[in-house]
């Protein structure tokens, strides 16, 4: 489908951490990252959810979507999960331009 082709083009961008910025720029010739803001909250969470949903709804046949989801979860765990002090509460931070922003979106 057209939607699946679009997702496959986005996945070609690849990232070291598996985390994708909230915007993708499309010039019709190429795709590129439209910003460097990474969030698991508003405007970011659905992308990661759909990687897993597509794999599940496709009968677990398209392993690339599961692999990308797993890579993203590893990136979230490595780069965005923190523990507050002094209360030791776990939260999901955001990132912009490679810098961690210690705030948690209400949808995270």
Buried (B, 14 or more C-beta within 10 A) or exposed (E): EEEEEEBEEBBEEEBEBBBBBBEBEEEEEEBEBEEEBBBBBEEBBEBBEBBBEBBEEEEEEBEEBBBBBBBBBEBBEEBBEBEEEEEEEEBBBBBBEEEEBEEBBEEB
